[in-house]
Amino acid sequence: GQEVATLVNNEVVTPGTKEVTFTGNDLSSGIYFYTLFAGDFKETKKMMLIK
């Protein structure tokens, strides 16, 4: 696959709950994977974009 968006890149943030909005306006409907990195933590999940 290809990287289609970077929502947050190398930002230093304070601990706590964070929220990032992703619209996918420029993408086609389909299955996409996203990865969350936080320190040593890394998790990849799947999402379905339906238009």
mmCIF file of the N, C-alpha and C atoms, coordinates in Angstrom:
data_MODEL
# 
_entry.id   MODEL 
# 
loop_
_atom_site.group_PDB 
_atom_site.id 
_atom_site.type_symbol 
_atom_site.label_atom_id 
_atom_site.label_alt_id 
_atom_site.label_comp_id 
_atom_site.label_asym_id 
_atom_site.label_entity_id 
_atom_site.label_seq_id 
_atom_site.pdbx_PDB_ins_code 
_atom_site.Cartn_x 
_atom_site.Cartn_y 
_atom_site.Cartn_z 
_atom_site.occupancy 
_atom_site.B_iso_or_equiv 
_atom_site.pdbx_formal_charge 
_atom_site.auth_seq_id 
_atom_site.auth_comp_id 
_atom_site.auth_asym_id 
_atom_site.auth_atom_id 
_atom_site.pdbx_PDB_model_num 
ATOM 1   N N  . GLY A 1 1  ? 0.802   -1.189 0.000  1.00 0.00 ? 1  GLY A N  1 
ATOM 2   C CA . GLY A 1 1  ? 0.000   0.000  0.000  1.00 0.00 ? 1  GLY A CA 1 
ATOM 3   C C  . GLY A 1 1  ? 0.848   1.257  0.000  1.00 0.00 ? 1  GLY A C  1 
ATOM 4   N N  . GLN A 1 2  ? 0.192   2.345  -0.124 1.00 0.00 ? 2  GLN A N  1 
ATOM 5   C CA . GLN A 1 2  ? 0.840   3.653  -0.121 1.00 0.00 ? 2  GLN A CA 1 
ATOM 6   C C  . GLN A 1 2  ? 0.332   4.485  1.041  1.00 0.00 ? 2  GLN A C  1 
ATOM 7   N N  . GLU A 1 3  ? 1.191   5.350  1.540  1.00 0.00 ? 3  GLU A N  1 
ATOM 8   C CA . GLU A 1 3  ? 0.752   6.308  2.561  1.00 0.00 ? 3  GLU A CA 1 
ATOM 9   C C  . GLU A 1 3  ? -0.095  7.369  1.877  1.00 0.00 ? 3  GLU A C  1 
ATOM 10  N N  . VAL A 1 4  ? -1.299  7.597  2.386  1.00 0.00 ? 4  VAL A N  1 
ATOM 11  C CA . VAL A 1 4  ? -2.201  8.562  1.758  1.00 0.00 ? 4  VAL A CA 1 
ATOM 12  C C  . VAL A 1 4  ? -2.385  9.820  2.592  1.00 0.00 ? 4  VAL A C  1 
ATOM 13  N N  . ALA A 1 5  ? -2.003  9.780  3.876  1.00 0.00 ? 5  ALA A N  1 
ATOM 14  C CA . ALA A 1 5  ? -2.152  10.962 4.731  1.00 0.00 ? 5  ALA A CA 1 
ATOM 15  C C  . ALA A 1 5  ? -1.285  10.815 5.967  1.00 0.00 ? 5  ALA A C  1 
ATOM 16  N N  . THR A 1 6  ? -0.796  11.942 6.461  1.00 0.00 ? 6  THR A N  1 
ATOM 17  C CA . THR A 1 6  ? -0.130  12.013 7.761  1.00 0.00 ? 6  THR A CA 1 
ATOM 18  C C  . THR A 1 6  ? -0.887  13.047 8.566  1.00 0.00 ? 6  THR A C  1 
ATOM 19  N N  . LEU A 1 7  ? -1.486  12.630 9.673  1.00 0.00 ? 7  LEU A N  1 
ATOM 20  C CA . LEU A 1 7  ? -2.331  13.536 10.452 1.00 0.00 ? 7  LEU A CA 1 
ATOM 21  C C  . LEU A 1 7  ? -1.535  14.321 11.476 1.00 0.00 ? 7  LEU A C  1 
ATOM 22  N N  . VAL A 1 8  ? -0.574  13.676 12.112 1.00 0.00 ? 8  VAL A N  1 
ATOM 23  C CA . VAL A 1 8  ? 0.290   14.328 13.097 1.00 0.00 ? 8  VAL A CA 1 
ATOM 24  C C  . VAL A 1 8  ? 1.687   13.794 12.845 1.00 0.00 ? 8  VAL A C  1 
ATOM 25  N N  . ASN A 1 9  ? 2.682   14.680 12.788 1.00 0.00 ? 9  ASN A N  1 
ATOM 26  C CA . ASN A 1 9  ? 4.036   14.244 12.469 1.00 0.00 ? 9  ASN A CA 1 
ATOM 27  C C  . ASN A 1 9  ? 5.039   14.877 13.417 1.00 0.00 ? 9  ASN A C  1 
ATOM 28  N N  . ASN A 1 10 ? 5.611   14.077 14.295 1.00 0.00 ? 10 ASN A N  1 
ATOM 29  C CA . ASN A 1 10 ? 6.679   14.501 15.208 1.00 0.00 ? 10 ASN A CA 1 
ATOM 30  C C  . ASN A 1 10 ? 6.293   15.659 16.109 1.00 0.00 ? 10 ASN A C  1 
ATOM 31  N N  . GLU A 1 11 ? 5.035   15.755 16.485 1.00 0.00 ? 11 GLU A N  1 
ATOM 32  C CA . GLU A 1 11 ? 4.614   16.783 17.432 1.00 0.00 ? 11 GLU A CA 1 
ATOM 33  C C  . GLU A 1 11 ? 4.840   16.286 18.847 1.00 0.00 ? 11 GLU A C  1 
ATOM 34  N N  . VAL A 1 12 ? 5.369   17.147 19.694 1.00 0.00 ? 12 VAL A N  1 
ATOM 35  C CA . VAL A 1 12 ? 5.506   16.828 21.110 1.00 0.00 ? 12 VAL A CA 1 
ATOM 36  C C  . VAL A 1 12 ? 4.241   17.324 21.789 1.00 0.00 ? 12 VAL A C  1 
ATOM 37  N N  . VAL A 1 13 ? 3.528   16.419 22.437 1.00 0.00 ? 13 VAL A N  1 
ATOM 38  C CA . VAL A 1 13 ? 2.267   16.772 23.076 1.00 0.00 ? 13 VAL A CA 1 
ATOM 39  C C  . VAL A 1 13 ? 2.293   16.341 24.535 1.00 0.00 ? 13 VAL A C  1 
ATOM 40  N N  . THR A 1 14 ? 1.461   16.974 25.330 1.00 0.00 ? 14 THR A N  1 
ATOM 41  C CA . THR A 1 14 ? 1.364   16.619 26.739 1.00 0.00 ? 14 THR A CA 1 
ATOM 42  C C  . THR A 1 14 ? 0.584   15.310 26.878 1.00 0.00 ? 14 THR A C  1 
ATOM 43  N N  . PRO A 1 15 ? 0.823   14.584 27.963 1.00 0.00 ? 15 PRO A N  1 
ATOM 44  C CA . PRO A 1 15 ? 0.083   13.333 28.185 1.00 0.00 ? 15 PRO A CA 1 
ATOM 45  C C  . PRO A 1 15 ? -1.419  13.585 28.287 1.00 0.00 ? 15 PRO A C  1 
ATOM 46  N N  . GLY A 1 16 ? -2.193  12.599 27.913 1.00 0.00 ? 16 GLY A N  1 
ATOM 47  C CA . GLY A 1 16 ? -3.645  12.701 28.011 1.00 0.00 ? 16 GLY A CA 1 
ATOM 48  C C  . GLY A 1 16 ? -4.323  12.256 26.738 1.00 0.00 ? 16 GLY A C  1 
ATOM 49  N N  . THR A 1 17 ? -5.605  12.414 26.707 1.00 0.00 ? 17 THR A N  1 
ATOM 50  C CA . THR A 1 17 ? -6.410  12.020 25.555 1.00 0.00 ? 17 THR A CA 1 
ATOM 51  C C  . THR A 1 17 ? -6.295  13.066 24.455 1.00 0.00 ? 17 THR A C  1 
ATOM 52  N N  . LYS A 1 18 ? -6.096  12.611 23.240 1.00 0.00 ? 18 LYS A N  1 
ATOM 53  C CA . LYS A 1 18 ? -5.982  13.508 22.080 1.00 0.00 ? 18 LYS A CA 1 
ATOM 54  C C  . LYS A 1 18 ? -6.998  13.089 21.027 1.00 0.00 ? 18 LYS A C  1 
ATOM 55  N N  . GLU A 1 19 ? -7.396  14.038 20.208 1.00 0.00 ? 19 GLU A N  1 
ATOM 56  C CA . GLU A 1 19 ? -8.350  13.772 19.135 1.00 0.00 ? 19 GLU A CA 1 
ATOM 57  C C  . GLU A 1 19 ? -7.846  14.412 17.858 1.00 0.00 ? 19 GLU A C  1 
ATOM 58  N N  . VAL A 1 20 ? -7.890  13.657 16.763 1.00 0.00 ? 20 VAL A N  1 
ATOM 59  C CA . VAL A 1 20 ? -7.480  14.147 15.449 1.00 0.00 ? 20 VAL A CA 1 
ATOM 60  C C  . VAL A 1 20 ? -8.622  13.857 14.487 1.00 0.00 ? 20 VAL A C  1 
ATOM 61  N N  . THR A 1 21 ? -8.998  14.839 13.696 1.00 0.00 ? 21 THR A N  1 
ATOM 62  C CA . THR A 1 21 ? -10.085 14.667 12.733 1.00 0.00 ? 21 THR A CA 1 
ATOM 63  C C  . THR A 1 21 ? -9.522  14.239 11.381 1.00 0.00 ? 21 THR A C  1 
ATOM 64  N N  . PHE A 1 22 ? -10.124 13.211 10.821 1.00 0.00 ? 22 PHE A N  1 
ATOM 65  C CA . PHE A 1 22 ? -9.748  12.712 9.497  1.00 0.00 ? 22 PHE A CA 1 
ATOM 66  C C  . PHE A 1 22 ? -11.018 12.613 8.665  1.00 0.00 ? 22 PHE A C  1 
ATOM 67  N N  . THR A 1 23 ? -11.085 13.321 7.553  1.00 0.00 ? 23 THR A N  1 
ATOM 68  C CA . THR A 1 23 ? -12.294 13.313 6.733  1.00 0.00 ? 23 THR A CA 1 
ATOM 69  C C  . THR A 1 23 ? -12.214 12.330 5.567  1.00 0.00 ? 23 THR A C  1 
ATOM 70  N N  . GLY A 1 24 ? -11.058 12.165 4.978  1.00 0.00 ? 24 GLY A N  1 
ATOM 71  C CA . GLY A 1 24 ? -10.931 11.280 3.824  1.00 0.00 ? 24 GLY A CA 1 
ATOM 72  C C  . GLY A 1 24 ? -11.611 11.809 2.583  1.00 0.00 ? 24 GLY A C  1 
ATOM 73  N N  . ASN A 1 25 ? -11.824 13.108 2.503  1.00 0.00 ? 25 ASN A N  1 
ATOM 74  C CA . ASN A 1 25 ? -12.527 13.704 1.354  1.00 0.00 ? 25 ASN A CA 1 
ATOM 75  C C  . ASN A 1 25 ? -11.875 13.388 0.012  1.00 0.00 ? 25 ASN A C  1 
ATOM 76  N N  . ASP A 1 26 ? -10.556 13.278 -0.003 1.00 0.00 ? 26 ASP A N  1 
ATOM 77  C CA . ASP A 1 26 ? -9.839  13.055 -1.261 1.00 0.00 ? 26 ASP A CA 1 
ATOM 78  C C  . ASP A 1 26 ? -9.602  11.578 -1.558 1.00 0.00 ? 26 ASP A C  1 
ATOM 79  N N  . LEU A 1 27 ? -10.168 10.686 -0.754 1.00 0.00 ? 27 LEU A N  1 
ATOM 80  C CA . LEU A 1 27 ? -9.940  9.256  -0.920 1.00 0.00 ? 27 LEU A CA 1 
ATOM 81  C C  . LEU A 1 27 ? -11.200 8.560  -1.419 1.00 0.00 ? 27 LEU A C  1 
ATOM 82  N N  . SER A 1 28 ? -11.007 7.432  -2.066 1.00 0.00 ? 28 SER A N  1 
ATOM 83  C CA . SER A 1 28 ? -12.127 6.607  -2.514 1.00 0.00 ? 28 SER A CA 1 
ATOM 84  C C  . SER A 1 28 ? -12.622 5.748  -1.363 1.00 0.00 ? 28 SER A C  1 
ATOM 85  N N  . SER A 1 29 ? -13.856 5.279  -1.470 1.00 0.00 ? 29 SER A N  1 
ATOM 86  C CA . SER A 1 29 ? -14.366 4.312  -0.505 1.00 0.00 ? 29 SER A CA 1 
ATOM 87  C C  . SER A 1 29 ? -13.475 3.079  -0.532 1.00 0.00 ? 29 SER A C  1 
ATOM 88  N N  . GLY A 1 30 ? -13.286 2.466  0.622  1.00 0.00 ? 30 GLY A N  1 
ATOM 89  C CA . GLY A 1 30 ? -12.476 1.255  0.676  1.00 0.00 ? 30 GLY A CA 1 
ATOM 90  C C  . GLY A 1 30 ? -11.956 0.992  2.071  1.00 0.00 ? 30 GLY A C  1 
ATOM 91  N N  . ILE A 1 31 ? -11.079 0.008  2.173  1.00 0.00 ? 31 ILE A N  1 
ATOM 92  C CA . ILE A 1 31 ? -10.450 -0.365 3.433  1.00 0.00 ? 31 ILE A CA 1 
ATOM 93  C C  . ILE A 1 31 ? -9.094  0.327  3.509  1.00 0.00 ? 31 ILE A C  1 
ATOM 94  N N  . TYR A 1 32 ? -8.829  0.968  4.629  1.00 0.00 ? 32 TYR A N  1 
ATOM 95  C CA . TYR A 1 32 ? -7.569  1.660  4.866  1.00 0.00 ? 32 TYR A CA 1 
ATOM 96  C C  . TYR A 1 32 ? -7.007  1.209  6.208  1.00 0.00 ? 32 TYR A C  1 
ATOM 97  N N  . PHE A 1 33 ? -5.695  1.245  6.325  1.00 0.00 ? 33 PHE A N  1 
ATOM 98  C CA . PHE A 1 33 ? -5.029  0.930  7.581  1.00 0.00 ? 33 PHE A CA 1 
ATOM 99  C C  . PHE A 1 33 ? -4.412  2.200  8.134  1.00 0.00 ? 33 PHE A C  1 
ATOM 100 N N  . TYR A 1 34 ? -4.455  2.343  9.452  1.00 0.00 ? 34 TYR A N  1 
ATOM 101 C CA . TYR A 1 34 ? -3.803  3.476  10.103 1.00 0.00 ? 34 TYR A CA 1 
ATOM 102 C C  . TYR A 1 34 ? -2.921  2.954  11.222 1.00 0.00 ? 34 TYR A C  1 
ATOM 103 N N  . THR A 1 35 ? -1.824  3.665  11.480 1.00 0.00 ? 35 THR A N  1 
ATOM 104 C CA . THR A 1 35 ? -0.881  3.268  12.519 1.00 0.00 ? 35 THR A CA 1 
ATOM 105 C C  . THR A 1 35 ? -0.699  4.411  13.492 1.00 0.00 ? 35 THR A C  1 
ATOM 106 N N  . LEU A 1 36 ? -0.768  4.084  14.771 1.00 0.00 ? 36 LEU A N  1 
ATOM 107 C CA . LEU A 1 36 ? -0.547  5.041  15.851 1.00 0.00 ? 36 LEU A CA 1 
ATOM 108 C C  . LEU A 1 36 ? 0.796   4.730  16.491 1.00 0.00 ? 36 LEU A C  1 
ATOM 109 N N  . PHE A 1 37 ? 1.666   5.736  16.546 1.00 0.00 ? 37 PHE A N  1 
ATOM 110 C CA . PHE A 1 37 ? 2.951   5.618  17.217 1.00 0.00 ? 37 PHE A CA 1 
ATOM 111 C C  . PHE A 1 37 ? 2.941   6.544  18.420 1.00 0.00 ? 37 PHE A C  1 
ATOM 112 N N  . ALA A 1 38 ? 3.385   6.053  19.569 1.00 0.00 ? 38 ALA A N  1 
ATOM 113 C CA . ALA A 1 38 ? 3.506   6.878  20.779 1.00 0.00 ? 38 ALA A CA 1 
ATOM 114 C C  . ALA A 1 38 ? 4.648   6.303  21.611 1.00 0.00 ? 38 ALA A C  1 
ATOM 115 N N  . GLY A 1 39 ? 5.801   6.959  21.563 1.00 0.00 ? 39 GLY A N  1 
ATOM 116 C CA . GLY A 1 39 ? 6.968   6.417  22.258 1.00 0.00 ? 39 GLY A CA 1 
ATOM 117 C C  . GLY A 1 39 ? 7.338   5.067  21.670 1.00 0.00 ? 39 GLY A C  1 
ATOM 118 N N  . ASP A 1 40 ? 7.406   4.038  22.516 1.00 0.00 ? 40 ASP A N  1 
ATOM 119 C CA . ASP A 1 40 ? 7.714   2.685  22.054 1.00 0.00 ? 40 ASP A CA 1 
ATOM 120 C C  . ASP A 1 40 ? 6.467   1.934  21.587 1.00 0.00 ? 40 ASP A C  1 
ATOM 121 N N  . PHE A 1 41 ? 5.317   2.557  21.698 1.00 0.00 ? 41 PHE A N  1 
ATOM 122 C CA . PHE A 1 41 ? 4.045   1.925  21.339 1.00 0.00 ? 41 PHE A CA 1 
ATOM 123 C C  . PHE A 1 41 ? 3.773   2.106  19.851 1.00 0.00 ? 41 PHE A C  1 
ATOM 124 N N  . LYS A 1 42 ? 3.309   1.041  19.212 1.00 0.00 ? 42 LYS A N  1 
ATOM 125 C CA . LYS A 1 42 ? 2.911   1.102  17.802 1.00 0.00 ? 42 LYS A CA 1 
ATOM 126 C C  . LYS A 1 42 ? 1.738   0.150  17.619 1.00 0.00 ? 42 LYS A C  1 
ATOM 127 N N  . GLU A 1 43 ? 0.656   0.636  17.034 1.00 0.00 ? 43 GLU A N  1 
ATOM 128 C CA . GLU A 1 43 ? -0.492  -0.222 16.771 1.00 0.00 ? 43 GLU A CA 1 
ATOM 129 C C  . GLU A 1 43 ? -1.114  0.147  15.431 1.00 0.00 ? 43 GLU A C  1 
ATOM 130 N N  . THR A 1 44 ? -1.402  -0.864 14.628 1.00 0.00 ? 44 THR A N  1 
ATOM 131 C CA . THR A 1 44 ? -2.030  -0.676 13.323 1.00 0.00 ? 44 THR A CA 1 
ATOM 132 C C  . THR A 1 44 ? -3.437  -1.260 13.368 1.00 0.00 ? 44 THR A C  1 
ATOM 133 N N  . LYS A 1 45 ? -4.381  -0.495 12.868 1.00 0.00 ? 45 LYS A N  1 
ATOM 134 C CA . LYS A 1 45 ? -5.784  -0.916 12.829 1.00 0.00 ? 45 LYS A CA 1 
ATOM 135 C C  . LYS A 1 45 ? -6.325  -0.703 11.420 1.00 0.00 ? 45 LYS A C  1 
ATOM 136 N N  . LYS A 1 46 ? -7.486  -1.273 11.176 1.00 0.00 ? 46 LYS A N  1 
ATOM 137 C CA . LYS A 1 46 ? -8.137  -1.176 9.872  1.00 0.00 ? 46 LYS A CA 1 
ATOM 138 C C  . LYS A 1 46 ? -9.392  -0.322 10.014 1.00 0.00 ? 46 LYS A C  1 
ATOM 139 N N  . MET A 1 47 ? -9.675  0.496  9.001  1.00 0.00 ? 47 MET A N  1 
ATOM 140 C CA . MET A 1 47 ? -10.931 1.244  8.993  1.00 0.00 ? 47 MET A CA 1 
ATOM 141 C C  . MET A 1 47 ? -11.558 1.147  7.608  1.00 0.00 ? 47 MET A C  1 
ATOM 142 N N  . MET A 1 48 ? -12.870 1.269  7.579  1.00 0.00 ? 48 MET A N  1 
ATOM 143 C CA . MET A 1 48 ? -13.609 1.244  6.321  1.00 0.00 ? 48 MET A CA 1 
ATOM 144 C C  . MET A 1 48 ? -14.127 2.645  6.044  1.00 0.00 ? 48 MET A C  1 
ATOM 145 N N  . LEU A 1 49 ? -13.797 3.180  4.880  1.00 0.00 ? 49 LEU A N  1 
ATOM 146 C CA . LEU A 1 49 ? -14.275 4.495  4.464  1.00 0.00 ? 49 LEU A CA 1 
ATOM 147 C C  . LEU A 1 49 ? -15.405 4.283  3.464  1.00 0.00 ? 49 LEU A C  1 
ATOM 148 N N  . ILE A 1 50 ? -16.593 4.767  3.807  1.00 0.00 ? 50 ILE A N  1 
ATOM 149 C CA . ILE A 1 50 ? -17.765 4.617  2.947  1.00 0.00 ? 50 ILE A CA 1 
ATOM 150 C C  . ILE A 1 50 ? -18.261 6.004  2.564  1.00 0.00 ? 50 ILE A C  1 
ATOM 151 N N  . LYS A 1 51 ? -18.417 6.235  1.282  1.00 0.00 ? 51 LYS A N  1 
ATOM 152 C CA . LYS A 1 51 ? -18.900 7.539  0.809  1.00 0.00 ? 51 LYS A CA 1 
ATOM 153 C C  . LYS A 1 51 ? -20.268 7.402  0.200  1.00 0.00 ? 51 LYS A C  1 
# 
